[in-house]
Amino acid sequence: MPGRATITAAQRRSERASVGSAIADTGIFVILVVATLASSSLTLLTETLRSAGMLAVEYMSVRLLLAVHRERFHRLHYGIGKIEMLCNMICCSALVVGGVFIAEKVVHLLATGGAAIAPTGLALGAVAAGGSALVNCLALYAMKSAYRADSSAIFLSQINGRRGKVYASLSALAAVTASALAEDPAIGALFDGLGAIAGAFFMISIGGRLGWRCVLGLLDLPALPEPRAKAEALLREAGLDPAVALRSRRSGRFSQFEVTLVPADFPDLATLQARARELEASLAATFGDSADVCVVLRPGRAVAA
């Protein structure tokens, strides 16, 4: 029954990993806000802004993941591939926009001399950065342990985003710790600025690379070469010309195949129906849940090889 899907053990593990990570991130974010207000650290500002944007996207992704596992998008006849890619792209866009904003902010503050960094705030910031790095590493481990080959692309995007968080939080931890331990305020400010720049770089590079993949996923590109080659081989075995009878496209991590049959190529309706069922069964057995197969009838030129 739609909306009453059975949740598998693997899906429950991925949900627990995602929800637990979001709750832990919320706690770390509160500490980061306090530490940023108590100091004037650019690195902590970077980490706080990044955490704010990613936390909002994370909650959206968790909500979408829960809906996918419960099949609440059953009315979408062409699947949720593009929704998954759109969710990925929003996540990547948040990384890139946040990174650019932070980089501009850092350059401006460094050019104007910046503000004095409070030692107490840096000490609290070092604790917060350490907690953030620990939470991100544990969350990444939990998510990768829960990931399976058939996991949702939304969950995969969360893993990729978490990996970026690990890099950023580790660089923030190193920079804040070095800044807190530096006896010379100028050296401390330098470490702080370098940490902020490093965090912005990770955000922009990771978000840009993954975002471009999402853009390609949203376009109606042909299916990947390997699954398309399998589909073409099946059609040749059935006596059809793949160049005319087969159309394909990607939908997120899924492939969609449309096979065209011309009624004029068959002696009667029973033969046509039998061939259509045979093709659907053959393609379904080959691809399983990784592809959507549709056989259509179209009057016109012959498609028999």
TIROKOL-58671 format. One record per atom (N, C-alpha, C, O): residue in one letter; y, x, z. Coordinates in steps of 0.001 Angstrom, whole numbers, padded with zeros to 6 digits, always signed. Example, Ala and Ser with C-alpha at 12.3 -4.5 7.8 and 13.67 -1.06 7.14 Angstrom:
A-005690+013190+007800A-004500+012300+007800A-003300+013200+007800A-003319+014236+008465S-002250+012850+007080S-001060+013670+007140S+000030+012900+007870S+001138+013409+008039
! end
This chain:
M-001201+000854+000000M+000000+000000+000000M+001237+000880+000000M+001293+001820+000793P+002246+000627-000855P+003421+001428-000876P+004074+001479+000483P+004178+000477+001190G+004525+002717+000841G+005214+002907+002097G+004278+003037+003284G+004741+003260+004403R+002921+002899+003065R+001943+003017+004141R+000938+004102+003793R-000259+003941+004031A+001407+005190+003238A+000526+006252+002784A-000121+006959+003967A+000444+007028+005059T-001325+007483+003721T-002027+008259+004732T-001483+009688+004728T-001460+010342+003686I-001051+010167+005882I-000482+011503+005989I-001617+012488+006237I-002397+012314+007173T-001712+013525+005400T-002768+014516+005549T-002420+015498+006664T-001279+015568+007122A-003431+016250+007086A-003213+017235+008149A-002235+018312+007701A-001403+018761+008489A-002330+018735+006432A-001415+019758+005926A+000028+019243+005905A+000962+019982+006216Q+000200+017974+005537Q+001541+017393+005524Q+002115+017298+006933Q+003304+017537+007144R+001273+016950+007885R+001752+016875+009268R+002160+018256+009783R+003136+018380+010522R+001422+019283+009398R+001790+020636+009813R+003130+021038+009228R+003958+021634+009917S+003349+020714+007954S+004629+021056+007328S+005774+020268+007954S+006878+020792+008107E+005515+018996+008323E+006544+018190+008971E+006894+018746+010352E+008068+018843+010711R+005869+019109+011121R+006126+019672+012451R+006909+020974+012355R+007819+021220+013146A+006551+021804+011383A+007265+023072+011205A+008724+022826+010828A+009616+023509+011331S+008976+021854+009946S+010341+021568+009501S+011182+020951+010610S+012315+021372+010840V+010631+019954+011298V+011373+019278+012356V+011629+020225+013528V+012733+020262+014070G+010606+020992+013918G+010782+021943+015015G+011827+022988+014695G+012615+023366+015562S+011841+023464+013450S+012840+024458+013047S+014244+023871+013078S+015190+024546+013484A+014387+022620+012652A+015699+021975+012658A+016223+021810+014087A+017409+022025+014339I+015352+021433+015015I+015774+021276+016411I+016196+022622+017000I+017216+022715+017682A+015401+023670+016733A+015746+024998+017236A+017058+025487+016627A+017875+026097+017317D+017260+025219+015332D+018508+025628+014676D+019713+024936+015300D+020782+025534+015412T+019548+023682+015705T+020656+022954+016327T+021074+023620+017633T+022265+023766+017910G+020085+024024+018437G+020403+024713+019685G+021112+026036+019453G+022081+026351+020144I+020641+026808+018491I+021272+028089+018173I+022685+027878+017640I+023588+028664+017927F+022872+026812+016861F+024197+026542+016302F+025215+026279+017406F+026351+026747+017325V+024821+025540+018425V+025730+025274+019545V+026148+026579+020224V+027319+026770+020552I+025184+027469+020429I+025501+028758+021052I+026423+029579+020159I+027340+030236+020651L+026184+029548+018845L+027041+030284+017910L+028475+029771+017937L+029421+030557+017877V+028637+028461+018026V+029987+027892+018081V+030722+028396+019317V+031888+028784+019234V+030047+028390+020458V+030666+028860+021702V+031023+030334+021588V+032114+030741+021987A+030108+031142+021043A+030353+032574+020910A+031498+032858+019945A+032305+033756+020186T+031572+032105+018866T+032650+032303+017892T+034006+031956+018486T+034990+032654+018242L+034062+030879+019268L+035317+030493+019911L+035724+031497+020994L+036911+031709+021241A+034722+032113+021637A+035023+033063+022708A+035435+034424+022171A+035992+035233+022914S+035179+034691+020917S+035550+035975+020310S+036314+035703+019021S+036577+034553+018670S+036661+036764+018330S+037281+036627+017006S+036443+037364+015971S+036975+037943+015023S+035132+037338+016162S+034227+038100+015308S+034071+037436+013943S+033760+036250+013837L+034297+038240+012902L+034102+037737+011546L+032623+037482+011268L+032268+036520+010586T+031767+038348+011799T+030332+038163+011593T+029850+036869+012223T+029064+036136+011623L+030320+036585+013439L+029931+035339+014089L+030501+034136+013352L+029856+033091+013265L+031716+034286+012821L+032289+033204+012019L+031424+032955+010788L+031166+031810+010418T+030974+034056+010152T+030099+033932+008988T+028812+033201+009342T+028394+032272+008651E+028191+033645+010441E+026924+033052+010849E+027089+031591+011234E+026212+030773+010956T+028206+031257+011872T+028437+029874+012303T+028668+028953+011108T+028105+027859+011046L+029494+029393+010161L+029754+028574+008981L+028486+028409+008147L+028200+027323+007645R+027737+029486+008007R+026488+029388+007255R+025523+028427+007951R+024873+027608+007301S+025438+028534+009261S+024533+027667+010006S+024949+026201+009904S+024098+025315+009814A+026256+025946+009918A+026737+024563+009842A+026342+023911+008523A+025818+022798+008499G+026603+024626+007416G+026256+024068+006113G+024759+023911+005930G+024287+022888+005436M+024015+024934+006332M+022575+024885+006148M+021912+023880+007076M+020876+023310+006736L+022503+023658+008249L+021926+022690+009177L+022014+021275+008604L+021076+020487+008721A+023162+020962+007980A+023310+019639+007366A+022303+019447+006240A+021677+018393+006130V+022150+020480+005397V+021192+020403+004304V+019760+020343+004845V+018901+019668+004277E+019520+021048+005936E+018174+021067+006522E+017764+019684+007004E+016632+019257+006777Y+018679+018980+007670Y+018354+017633+008135Y+018115+016690+006953Y+017241+015825+007011M+018891+016860+005889M+018685+016044+004699M+017318+016337+004076M+016616+015424+003641S+016954+017615+004041S+015674+017998+003463S+014503+017471+004290S+013494+017033+003737V+014641+017516+005609V+013580+016993+006478V+013402+015497+006255V+012281+014995+006170R+014527+014796+006161R+014459+013347+005933R+013786+013045+004596R+012976+012123+004505L+014110+013801+003579L+013515+013598+002265L+012036+013972+002273L+011225+013309+001627L+011685+015026+002996L+010286+015432+003086L+009439+014345+003735L+008342+014046+003264L+009941+013757+004808L+009213+012677+005479L+009031+011479+004544L+007975+010846+004531A+010068+011176+003765A+009984+010041+002837A+008977+010312+001728A+008253+009408+001310V+008927+011552+001249V+007978+011908+000190V+006542+011761+000683V+005691+011210-000015H+006283+012257+001884H+004920+012182+002423H+004487+010740+002657H+003291+010447+002637R+005430+009841+002878R+005098+008430+003120R+005230+007584+001860R+005165+006356+001914E+005415+008255+000726E+005455+007605-000588E+006495+006499-000660E+006227+005415-001179R+007664+006773-000145R+008735+005780-000183R+009512+005809-001493R+010480+005070-001669F+009075+006675-002413F+009698+006711-003735F+008729+006176-004787F+008766+006600-005942H+007859+005241-004385H+006834+004750-005303H+007422+003999-006498H+006743+003830-007511R+008661+003550-006396R+009266+002821-007518R+009739+003767-008625R+010083+003321-009719L+009757+005046-008345L+010164+006018-009360L+008938+006351-010210L+008108+007174-009822H+008835+005708-011362H+007629+005812-012168H+007405+007206-012731H+006275+007559-013068Y+008458+008002-012838Y+008312+009348-013375Y+008261+010407-012272Y+008468+011592-012535G+007988+009979-011046G+007818+010932-009963G+009140+011369-009347G+010212+010878-009699I+009026+012303-008422I+010199+012752-007659I+010566+014195-007971I+011303+014829-007216G+010048+014721-009093G+010305+016121-009425G+011778+016449-009478G+012207+017471-008943K+012572+015584-010125K+014001+015870-010256K+014730+015693-008923K+015705+016393-008653I+014265+014766-008094I+014859+014626-006762I+014623+015897-005951I+015514+016373-005247E+013414+016438-006059E+013110+017668-005348E+013994+018815-005840E+014526+019579-005035M+014149+018932-007150M+014993+019988-007693M+016456+019797-007295M+017165+020768-007030L+016907+018535-007254L+018283+018260-006856L+018508+018665-005401L+019545+019232-005059C+017533+018371-004556C+017625+018774-003153C+017693+020291-003054C+018480+020833-002278N+016869+020974-003840N+016905+022436-003857N+018276+022940-004285N+018815+023877-003695M+018844+022305-005325M+020119+022774-005852M+021253+022565-004858M+022158+023395-004769I+021216+021466-004111I+022232+021230-003080I+022163+022328-002023I+023188+022839-001573C+020952+022677-001637C+020750+023728-000649C+021313+025053-001166C+022024+025754-000447C+020992+025387-002411C+021465+026641-002995C+022980+026634-003185C+023636+027654-002980S+023539+025482-003578S+024993+025387-003750S+025719+025600-002434S+026775+026233-002391A+025142+025063-001351A+025747+025267-000033A+025771+026744+000330A+026743+027225+000912L+024716+027462-000009L+024672+028893+000252L+025753+029633-000528L+026473+030461+000031V+025865+029332-001820V+026814+030046-002672V+028256+029745-002268V+029059+030663-002100V+028587+028463-002111V+029958+028080-001745V+030329+028663-000382V+031431+029179-000196G+029398+028574+000563G+029668+029145+001881G+029859+030645+001825G+030737+031183+002501G+029049+031333+001025G+029186+032779+000895G+030511+033192+000285G+031136+034146+000748V+030951+032480-000757V+032237+032787-001397V+033391+032545-000427V+034315+033354-000341F+033338+031440+000297F+034400+031134+001266F+034479+032209+002343F+035565+032658+002708I+033325+032613+002843I+033307+033618+003909I+033806+034955+003396I+034570+035631+004085A+033387+035355+002189A+033838+036625+001629A+035358+036640+001486A+036010+037628+001825E+035922+035530+000978E+037386+035454+000837E+038067+035533+002205E+039102+036182+002352K+037488+034876+003192K+038045+034874+004537K+038011+036275+005147K+038961+036698+005806V+036919+036981+004924V+036779+038329+005470V+037787+039274+004849V+038450+040036+005552V+037902+039222+003516V+038859+040100+002828V+040280+039828+003315V+041048+040763+003539H+040628+038566+003477H+041969+038214+003931H+042226+038730+005347H+043285+039296+005616L+041271+038542+006248L+041466+038966+007624L+041507+040486+007741L+042283+041026+008529L+040678+041176+006965L+040708+042631+006992L+042012+043175+006412L+042547+044174+006894A+042515+042509+005373A+043763+042959+004757A+044956+042768+005693A+045907+043549+005659T+044906+041749+006513T+046020+041477+007432T+045804+042086+008810T+046594+041851+009725G+044745+042864+008961G+044505+043514+010244G+043567+042771+011152G+043037+043360+012094G+043334+041469+010900G+042415+040683+011709G+042919+040461+013112G+044073+040753+013423A+042071+039955+013939A+042431+039674+015317A+041561+040506+016246A+040479+040946+015859A+042024+040722+017457A+041267+041501+018433A+039974+040776+018779A+039945+039555+018927I+038908+041556+018904I+037596+040983+019191I+037354+041068+020688I+037409+042151+021271A+037088+039929+021310A+036869+039888+022753A+035483+040427+023086A+034494+039942+022536P+035383+041428+023981P+034069+042002+024330P+033100+040970+024897P+031913+040984+024574T+033611+040071+025748T+032733+039054+026330T+032156+038150+025247T+030973+037810+025264G+033008+037772+024315G+032535+036938+023213G+031511+037654+022356G+030561+037037+021873L+031700+038995+022158L+030732+039756+021379L+029390+039841+022089L+028341+039774+021447A+029416+039988+023408A+028168+040034+024167A+027400+038721+024026A+026189+038713+023804L+028133+037609+024160L+027506+036306+023968L+027046+036143+022526L+025998+035555+022259G+027846+036674+021597G+027488+036598+020188G+026230+037385+019863G+025420+036963+019038A+026068+038551+020526A+024853+039342+020307A+023619+038572+020765A+022575+038608+020114V+023753+037866+021904V+022641+037051+022389V+022353+035918+021406V+021197+035641+021087A+023424+035263+020926A+023244+034160+019974A+022642+034653+018664A+021763+034001+018100A+023117+035813+018172A+022579+036354+016922A+021115+036743+017087A+020303+036538+016185G+020787+037308+018248G+019383+037642+018510G+018509+036404+018565G+017398+036393+018035G+019014+035361+019208G+018268+034104+019259G+018112+033494+017889G+017055+032953+017563S+019160+033575+017076S+019097+033032+015723S+018072+033781+014882S+017292+033170+014152A+018078+035113+014987A+017120+035906+014224A+015687+035592+014652A+014791+035485+013814L+015475+035444+015973L+014135+035140+016472L+013670+033770+015997L+012535+033615+015546V+014554+032770+016100V+014199+031418+015666V+013889+031395+014171V+012924+030757+013750N+014696+032082+013370N+014474+032087+011927N+013161+032774+011565N+012439+032304+010686C+012847+033884+012235C+011588+034578+011949C+010382+033717+012333C+009416+033622+011576L+010442+033089+013515L+009337+032239+013945L+009203+031016+013044L+008096+030600+012703A+010354+030440+012660A+010310+029259+011789A+009738+029614+010420A+008965+028844+009852L+010120+030791+009883L+009587+031212+008588L+008077+031416+008669L+007346+031036+007754Y+007616+032009+009752Y+006176+032215+009928Y+005439+030876+010016Y+004385+030700+009406A+006005+029931+010783A+005369+028622+010923A+005330+027880+009592A+004326+027250+009263M+006414+027951+008827M+006464+027252+007545M+005496+027864+006535M+004806+027141+005817K+005445+029195+006482K+004539+029844+005539K+003082+029587+005915K+002219+029497+005042S+002810+029470+007210S+001452+029161+007650S+001057+027739+007272S-000106+027470+006970A+002041+026823+007291A+001762+025420+006977A+001770+025143+005479A+001311+024084+005052Y+002283+026074+004667Y+002411+025830+003230Y+001045+025861+002555Y+000201+026704+002857R+000851+024927+001642R-000348+024869+000822R+000072+024753-000643R+001227+024447-000941A-000858+024995-001540A-000539+024978-002973A-000005+023627-003422A+000792+023559-004358D-000433+022542-002765D+000003+021206-003157D+001152+020694-002288D+001458+019502-002315S+001789+021573-001523S+002910+021145-000687S+004089+020727-001550S+004222+021155-002696S+004938+019888-000980S+006100+019394-001712S+007046+020540-002053S+007154+021515-001309A+007733+020406-003197A+008732+021402-003580A+009890+021435-002580A+010578+022448-002446I+010096+020324-001885I+011134+020298-000849I+010770+021268+000266I+011625+021995+000771F+009503+021273+000645F+009062+022187+001695F+009168+023634+001218F+009514+024522+001997L+008872+023873-000060L+009012+025220-000608L+010472+025662-000584L+010763+026821-000291S+011389+024748-000891S+012813+025094-000854S+013251+025424+000568S+014103+026288+000774Q+012668+024735+001550Q+012989+025046+002939Q+012509+026445+003309Q+013180+027160+004054I+011348+026833+002790I+010842+028183+003054I+011766+029228+002432I+012087+030234+003065N+012193+028985+001189N+013093+029925+000525N+014438+030018+001258N+014994+031103+001434G+014942+028861+001675G+016194+028865+002426G+016040+029574+003762G+016946+030281+004201R+014893+029388+004408R+014649+030054+005694R+014571+031559+005515R+015022+032308+006382R+014007+032010+004406R+013935+033445+004150R+015348+034033+004043R+015613+035124+004548G+016240+033306+003388G+017629+033758+003316G+018291+033791+004689G+019094+034675+004987K+017937+032809+005521K+018472+032782+006880K+018010+033992+007691K+018770+034543+008487V+016763+034398+007480V+016242+035562+008205V+017045+036806+007854V+017452+037556+008742Y+017278+037029+006550Y+018044+038203+006129Y+019463+038170+006710Y+019965+039169+007226A+020083+037010+006614A+021460+036889+007094A+021541+037064+008609A+022448+037733+009105S+020603+036471+009348S+020672+036555+010809S+020368+037968+011298S+020947+038415+012288L+019464+038679+010615L+019174+040056+011008L+020378+040965+010767L+020684+041828+011590S+021062+040766+009630S+022258+041565+009364S+023362+041227+010363S+024108+042108+010789A+023464+039938+010738A+024463+039544+011734A+024144+040155+013094A+025047+040598+013803L+022864+040181+013460L+022457+040770+014736L+022809+042248+014791L+023337+042729+015793A+022517+042967+013715A+022825+044399+013682A+024329+044646+013774A+024783+045531+014499A+025094+043849+013025A+026542+044059+013002A+027183+043709+014346A+028023+044461+014840V+026801+042584+014939V+027395+042173+016218V+027013+043141+017328V+027839+043472+018178T+025772+043594+017322T+025335+044541+018346T+026085+045862+018225T+026545+046414+019224A+026210+046374+016985A+026953+047622+016773A+028418+047467+017159A+029013+048378+017736S+029002+046306+016839S+030395+046056+017181S+030587+045967+018689S+031591+046441+019222A+029627+045359+019375A+029731+045220+020831A+029568+046553+021541A+030178+046779+022586L+028739+047448+020978L+028485+048743+021608L+029528+049791+021259L+029628+050814+021936A+030312+049547+020202A+031318+050529+019780A+032441+050631+020815A+032987+049620+021256E+032775+051870+021196E+033846+052074+022170E+035224+051977+021519E+036187+051542+022151D+035311+052382+020262D+036574+052314+019531D+036729+050921+018914D+035871+050511+018133P+037787+050186+019237P+037975+048843+018658P+038002+048840+017133P+037540+047890+016500A+038546+049909+016544A+038621+049972+015081A+037217+050072+014479A+036918+049433+013470I+036358+050883+015114I+034978+051002+014638I+034247+049676+014811I+033479+049257+013945G+034498+049022+015945G+033876+047724+016177G+034285+046703+015139G+033459+045930+014654A+035583+046703+014794A+036064+045773+013769A+035451+046081+012409A+035173+045173+011626L+035237+047390+012127L+034628+047777+010857L+033197+047268+010761L+032798+046702+009743F+032421+047474+011835F+031049+046963+011849F+031031+045440+011700F+030170+044878+011023D+031981+044799+012334D+032054+043340+012284D+032319+042857+010860D+031689+041911+010387G+033255+043516+010185G+033567+043145+008807G+032414+043415+007861G+032137+042619+006963L+031733+044556+008067L+030577+044869+007222L+029459+043846+007407L+028789+043464+006447G+029265+043407+008652G+028243+042386+008903G+028566+041075+008221G+027680+040406+007689A+029848+040704+008238A+030253+039466+007586A+030066+039546+006074A+029604+038593+005445I+030431+040698+005497I+030262+040880+004053I+028782+040837+003683I+028409+040241+002673A+027933+041475+004508A+026496+041468+004231A+025939+040048+004275A+025129+039667+003430G+026376+039266+005263G+025919+037885+005354G+026330+037063+004155G+025545+036271+003633A+027593+037257+003710A+028073+036535+002536A+027294+036939+001286A+026996+036103+000433F+026966+038234+001184F+026210+038712+000019F+024835+038061-000050F+024411+037619-001118F+024135+037998+001079F+022818+037372+001096F+022913+035903+000690F+022078+035408-000067M+023914+035222+001187M+024056+033810+000870M+024278+033593-000624M+023649+032725-001229I+025181+034389-001220I+025517+034207-002629I+024353+034604-003529I+024031+033888-004477S+023719+035743-003239S+022648+036230-004113S+021421+035326-004073S+020868+034981-005117I+020999+034947-002890I+019821+034092-002773I+020102+032693-003323I+019291+032131-004059G+021258+032140-002957G+021609+030810-003447G+021764+030770-004952G+021333+029815-005598G+022383+031810-005523G+022579+031838-006971G+021270+031951-007733G+021075+031269-008739R+020368+032811-007259R+019096+033001-007953R+018240+031742-007910R+017709+031303-008931L+018112+031167-006719L+017301+029959-006593L+017974+028757-007256L+017301+027887-007808G+019312+028717-007197G+020034+027606-007809G+019846+027552-009313G+019753+026470-009892W+019790+028723-009952W+019588+028739-011403W+018224+028173-011771W+018086+027478-012778R+017213+028472-010950R+015894+027893-011185R+015940+026370-011053R+015256+025653-011784C+016748+025891-010122C+016857+024445-009934C+017517+023787-011137C+017106+022707-011564V+018554+024446-011692V+019223+023902-012873V+018233+023775-014026V+018210+022761-014722L+017418+024803-014224L+016405+024741-015284L+015390+023639-014997L+014898+022994-015922G+015074+023419-013714G+014130+022383-013355G+014656+020984-013603G+013877+020057-013824L+015991+020818-013567L+016582+019505-013805L+016667+019170-015293L+016799+018002-015661L+016593+020181-016140L+016624+019958-017580L+015234+019551-018071L+014226+019872-017441D+015191+018850-019186D+013909+018431-019756D+013297+019569-020566D+013145+019466-021783L+012950+020646-019882L+012313+021770-020549L+010849+021438-020829L+010256+020622-020123P+010260+022061-021850P+008836+021827-022104P+008003+022283-020910P+008458+023076-020086A+006792+021776-020832A+005886+022188-019759A+005647+023694-019852A+005818+024296-020913L+005259+024282-018750L+004986+025709-018727L+003890+026056-019733L+003034+025219-020020P+003902+027277-020275P+002967+027628-021360P+001501+027393-021018P+000749+026898-021858E+001076+027737-019802E-000344+027613-019467E-000830+026164-019469E-001824+025872-020133P-000165+025230-018748P-000644+023839-018812P-000483+023221-020194P-001313+022410-020606R+000576+023593-020919R+000737+023028-022268R-000380+023517-023189R-000875+022757-024021A-000779+024786-023046A-001858+025312-023875A-003164+024568-023601A-003937+024305-024522K-003410+024230-022338K-004614+023462-021997K-004567+022079-022639K-005569+021600-023171A-003392+021439-022585A-003265+020110-023180A-003442+020166-024694A-004080+019291-025278E-002882+021188-025327E-003023+021327-026776E-004481+021536-027165E-004940+020999-028172A-005213+022321-026364A-006626+022559-026667A-007431+021259-026575A-008318+021016-027394L-007124+020438-025589L-007829+019160-025446L-007553+018240-026629L-008454+017546-027102L-006313+018232-027108L-005977+017377-028243L-006658+017869-029521L-007085+017056-030340R-006764+019176-029702R-007460+019691-030891R-008933+019309-030862R-009518+018974-031892E-009525+019360-029677E-010923+018946-029553E-011095+017466-029898E-012152+017045-030368A-010035+016682-029657A-010087+015245-029962A-009699+014946-031404A-009675+013784-031811G-009393+015993-032187G-009056+015792-033590G-007610+015427-033826G-007293+014832-034856L-006723+015763-032907L-005301+015463-033052L-004503+016751-033210L-004894+017810-032720D-003375+016634-033906D-002482+017774-034104D-001465+017804-032964D-000608+016922-032906P-001522+018787-032048P-000600+018826-030906P+000870+018904-031309P+001738+018407-030592A+001151+019527-032457A+002546+019659-032878A+003188+018307-033135A+004408+018173-033035V+002379+017297-033467V+002901+015965-033768V+002591+014972-032651V+003413+014116-032326A+001411+015091-032072A+000939+014063-031137A+001321+014325-029681A+001163+013437-028843L+001821+015522-029358L+002053+015865-027952L+003515+016176-027680L+004144+016967-028383R+004037+015536-026648R+005353+015883-026113R+005181+016188-024626R+004375+015555-023943S+005943+017159-024134S+005796+017532-022725S+007157+017907-022148S+008098+018228-022874R+007229+017857-020825R+008421+018306-020121R+008041+018637-018682R+006990+018233-018186R+008920+019377-018035R+008726+019694-016622R+009481+018685-015776R+010557+018214-016144S+008895+018369-014644S+009561+017509-013669S+009346+018153-012306S+008395+017835-011593G+010255+019069-011960G+010072+019843-010750G+008889+020772-010943G+008841+021523-011917R+007934+020728-010024R+006749+021570-010147R+005644+020880-010938R+004562+021443-011107F+005906+019653-011429F+004910+018895-012174F+005152+019020-013677F+006239+019390-014122S+004106+018699-014450S+004217+018614-015902S+003977+017169-016313S+003176+016465-015699Q+004672+016735-017350Q+004492+015390-017887Q+004118+015506-019365Q+004795+016179-020141F+003025+014834-019735F+002530+014877-021111F+002495+013474-021689F+002016+012533-021057E+003018+013352-022916E+002980+012086-023639E+002220+012316-024943E+002624+013122-025782V+001113+011592-025094V+000269+011718-026282V+000475+010480-027149V+000364+009352-026669T+000773+010694-028415T+001041+009592-029338T-000171+009323-030231T-000701+010228-030874L-000590+008072-030254L-001663+007640-031146L-001101+006615-032126L-000313+005749-031745V-001507+006716-033382V-001061+005795-034424V-002202+004824-034740V-003268+005263-035171P-002007+003526-034539P-003089+002549-034786P-003704+002656-036172P-004895+002393-036340A-002909+003038-037170A-003433+003106-038538A-004508+004168-038701A-005267+004133-039670D-004585+005113-037765D-005589+006178-037859D-006969+005744-037358D-007931+006506-037458F-007073+004518-036819F-008338+004077-036224F-008809+002793-036909F-007995+001956-037301P-010118+002647-037049P-010646+001491-037792P-010427+000153-037094P-010257-000869-037759D-010428+000147-035761D-010247-001115-035057D-009631-000846-033679D-009509+000300-033246L-009250-001926-033011L-008587-001819-031714L-009504-001232-030643L-009046-000479-029784A-010788-001570-030688A-011726-001064-029684A-011835+000459-029752A-011880+001130-028721T-011878+000994-030961T-011941+002454-031130T-010667+003112-030617T-010715+004159-029972L-009517+002484-030911L-008234+003016-030443L-008173+003040-028911L-007753+004029-028310Q-008600+001937-028296Q-008578+001874-026838Q-009537+002889-026219Q-009222+003508-025203A-010683+003051-026824A-011651+004017-026310A-011107+005440-026390A-011274+006231-025462R-010451+005760-027516R-009873+007097-027664R-008751+007320-026644R-008637+008407-026077A-007933+006308-026414A-006843+006440-025437A-007389+006689-024039A-006899+007559-023318R-008420+005911-023656R-009026+006111-022324R-009678+007488-022216R-009612+008136-021171E-010298+007920-023293E-010948+009227-023293E-009932+010353-023099E-010162+011285-022328L-008807+010251-023809L-007775+011274-023684L-007164+011294-022275L-006972+012360-021689E-006864+010111-021745E-006292+010042-020398E-007252+010623-019372E-006834+011368-018486A-008524+010293-019480A-009510+010793-018525A-009664+012305-018630A-009793+012997-017620S-009651+012809-019855S-009820+014245-020066S-008635+015033-019507S-008810+016050-018838L-007427+014545-019794L-006236+015228-019289L-006131+015118-017768L-005754+016077-017094A-006468+013942-017235A-006410+013749-015783A-007401+014657-015070A-007099+015202-014008A-008597+014821-015659A-009607+015692-015055A-009168+017151-015094A-009529+017936-014216T-008392+017513-016107T-007946+018901-016242T-006816+019240-015294T-006806+020310-014685F-005856+018322-015168F-004650+018625-014398F-004608+017983-013014F-003875+018458-012147G-005365+016930-012788G-005339+016275-011489G-003955+015730-011163G-003325+015081-011998D-003480+015999-009938D-002172+015497-009507D-001018+016385-009946D+000137+016081-009649S-001307+017476-010645S-000231+018394-011038S+000459+017974-012322S+001409+018630-012748A+000002+016886-012955A+000607+016435-014208A+000527+014922-014306A-000359+014285-013737D+001481+014364-015047D+001514+012927-015320D+001219+012743-016807D+001892+013338-017649V+000220+011926-017136V-000237+011761-018518V+000023+010336-018979V-000255+009379-018256C+000554+010203-020175C+000827+008887-020744C+000405+008888-022211C+000797+009778-022966V-000387+007901-022621V-000793+007736-024013V-000050+006533-024578V-000155+005430-024042V+000696+006739-025651V+001515+005669-026235V+001070+005412-027677V+000485+006272-028336L+001368+004198-028138L+001080+003808-029509L+002384+003766-030283L+003375+003206-029815R+002381+004354-031458R+003593+004405-032259R+003237+004268-033725R+002574+005151-034270P+003646+003202-034384P+003378+003081-035815P+004153+004133-036591P+005297+004440-036256G+003544+004677-037609G+004232+005697-038405G+003222+006586-039077G+002118+006170-039426R+003640+007845-039250R+002784+008775-039979R+001533+009100-039180R+001513+008982-037955A+000501+009508-039885A-000762+009820-039243A-000628+011074-038418A+000119+011990-038764V-001372+011106-037304V-001338+012262-036429V-002687+012961-036376V-002847+013943-035651A-003645+012475-037125A-004965+013116-037117A-004862+014461-037817A-004184+014601-038835A-005560+015464-037243A-005509+016793-037806A-006363+016875-039063A-006444+017933-039686
! end
